[in-house]
């Protein structure tokens, strides 16, 4: 692998919507990073099965962090020095961080019983029901529920107050629960920071010097990712989103660029290459 000492950690879900097309300029930005030999690690709430078509279509050959910080997935022979404590998941060498399934499924069932709030795991639905509830095409609907670590679900007729109480009980039990659009996800012990740290250690060894990490994300995805990296670029669609993120993020504050302006990707590339934050 090439040996620059900059690594980009990019939260892709808002840049590569599913279903949908990539934001204008984002695929070219990825190509430019590849041409500059700068590794780009994807961070996503999706699983490896959902990512596979994107990996192939965009030619992405670097590691990725999936299921919301549950696991690091590394292509075979990517690092010369093998990481410790790995497992094999599909065609990837994986560093698990969260507890593997069925732990999350069992935790979700327990929470539902404790709170008396009904939930519907995606894994319990027939394929027809899954398509109806997600609005996804058949192939994508089947892939979305094949989780290695977290459990996707939706609430069955719960009020906002019920959902708040459910989330509070999950926090008390030290489970990670988050909204992923119309769906919810529960995982046991995921950590974006740990995933980033594991990869940074591997890049340090590969580069023979400390890796300089740069995070790219929207407001929603930057909360966990930005503190784990040396510098950050925030793509914001509203001025107040940028301001609120800058207040909550650790110093130095992230550099802010407009989300829906195609030239933002050229600016981001220049910032990454020159480190002029």
Secondary structure, DSSP 8 states (H G I E B T S, - for coil): ----SEEEEEE-TTTS-SSS---TTHHHHHHHHHHTT-EEEEE-SS-HHHHHHHHHHHT--S-EEETTTTEEEEETT-SSS--SS-EEETTEEEEE-S--TTHHHHHHHHHHHHHT--EEEGGGS-HHHHHHHH---HHHHHHHT--SS-EEEEESS--HHHHHHHHHHHHHTT-EEEEETTEEEEESS--HHHHHHHHHHHHHHHHTS--EEEEEEEHHHHHHHHTTSSEEEEEESSHHHHHHHHHHS-SS--EEEETT-TTHHHHHHHHHHHT--
